[in-house]
């Protein structure tokens, strides 16, 4: 991770709607502006799950505190 701003995440978010047999839905992609790496997500649950994972990686001390309080 970037040692200058270790608790800073930045992405370009793209959202678009798709039509399918089961109705409409949303797709998403995140692009890292520093590396140009692009990740695609089939639905909003995948996108939110990925972002939660990245946030938890940035805050390991808080993750331990949350587990202890459960």
Residue pairs with C-beta under 8 A, 6 or more apart in sequence:
1 58
2 8
2 34
6 58
7 58
7 59
9 54
9 55
9 58
10 32
10 33
10 34
11 30
11 31
11 32
11 33
12 30
12 31
12 33
13 28
13 29
13 30
14 28
14 29
14 30
14 31
15 26
15 27
15 28
16 26
16 27
16 28
17 24
17 25
17 26
17 27
18 24
18 25
18 26
18 27
25 43
26 43
26 44
27 40
27 41
27 42
27 43
28 40
28 41
28 44
28 46
28 47
29 38
29 39
29 40
29 41
30 38
30 39
30 41
30 47
30 50
31 37
31 38
31 39
32 38
39 50
41 47
41 50
56 63
